[in-house]
Amino acid sequence: MERESVGLISVAHQAFVTIAGCGVNALSGLQVAQEFVGLISVAHQAFVTIAGCGVNALSGLRVAREFVGLISVAHQAVWRWS
């Protein structure tokens, strides 16, 4: 994990990956960037799940989530494989 702080600006980069084979539950996430600037918070998150045969597969891609003051904009896309 990489973390940078400059005044009120905080940037965090995180990556979480899980890969599973057959007969198991697979859950993995990729959290690309999270930025906070004063009262402005911009979060970009991507969650990806890859599963083999005979498992429950759940995956989501949260493209952008932006908070600016009282303004909240969320874009979400969910992909499912089974």
Secondary structure, 3 states (H helix, E strand, C coil): CEEEEECCEEEEECCECCCCCCCCCECCEEEEEEEEECCEEEEEEEECCCCCCCCCECEEEEEEEEEECCEEEEEEEEECCC
